[in-house]
Amino acid sequence: MTDKSTIASQVRGLHHVGLVVPNLEKALRFYCDVLGFRLLFTAPSTQVDGSLLGFEGGIWLSWAYLDAGASIIELHEFQVPEPEWHARIQPEFGVGHIALRVIDIEAAWEELRQHGVEFFSRPQVLTEGPQAGNRWVYGRDPFGVAIIELYQETGGGSLSDG
């Protein structure tokens, strides 16, 4: 993987990740009030040409942009068409999870459980590889939409410089 494509020279990094949520107001309370992301703006229910998003017909949706530190989370609530809901599981195609860097994984795990996050286990320790010693745990947000990983660097290796 040494040859860079022309587009690779244009990409400057990840701008945002979009999540479709069943209720924008409730999602804003969770992502802003509980996780501490900062609301940048919300857009009222707006009609959009569905073909622009890969759908036939008209779409009505509301959305919000949240400052999540080094990137942005965009939340969408579709009113029309009404989305089919099911709780995501990790191996489904699409965005696998959102990892949140935390200072104290045990405290974050306990507090988020009180706010409706369903964790699949207690925090675990990576025992091998460049991140050995770091801690992680996966769970599902209160809406069943996003798989959330809590990640604590505890002196193990870091793959980022931030």
HELIX and SHEET records of a PDB file:
HELIX    1   1 ILE A    7  SER A    9  5                                   3    
HELIX    2   2 LEU A   24  LEU A   28  1                                   5    
HELIX    3   3 ARG A   29  VAL A   34  3                                   6    
HELIX    4   4 GLY A   50  LEU A   53  5                                   4    
HELIX    5   5 ILE A  105  GLN A  114  1                                  10    
SHEET    1   A 4 HIS A  16  VAL A  20  0                                        
SHEET    2   A 4 ILE A  72  VAL A  80  1                                        
SHEET    3   A 4 GLY A  58  ASP A  67 -1                                        
SHEET    4   A 4 ARG A  38  ASP A  49 -1                                        
SHEET    1   B 4 ILE A  98  ARG A 101  0                                        
SHEET    2   B 4 ILE A 147  GLN A 152  1                                        
SHEET    3   B 4 ARG A 135  ARG A 140 -1                                        
SHEET    4   B 4 GLU A 118  PHE A 119 -1                                        
SHEET    1   C 4 ILE A  98  ARG A 101  0                                        
SHEET    2   C 4 ILE A 147  GLN A 152  1                                        
SHEET    3   C 4 ARG A 135  ARG A 140 -1                                        
SHEET    4   C 4 GLN A 124  VAL A 125 -1                                        
END                                                                             
